[in-house]
C-alpha cells in the first residue's frame, strides 16, 4: 500500500537568472508574433492584381462544374435505387 502525502505542493522559488531567461524568451515570442501580424496584414491589404482576379474566377468556375457533376452523379444513383425496385 502506498502512502499519499496530503500536504499542498511547495511553490518553486525562482531566482533572478531564471526570470531574466523567461523574460528574454517572452520578448522573442512577442517579436515573432509582431512579425507574423505584419506579414498577414500586408497579405490582406495587398493590392488586387489582374492575375489574382483571373485565378479566383477560374477556381470558382471549376468548383461550380465539379459541384454540378457530383450532383448529376448523385441523382443518377438515387434514380437507379428507386426505379429499379420491382
HELIX and SHEET records of a PDB file:
HELIX    1   1 UNK A   16  UNK A   44  1                                  29    
HELIX    2   2 UNK A   50  UNK A   83  1                                  34    
END                                                                             
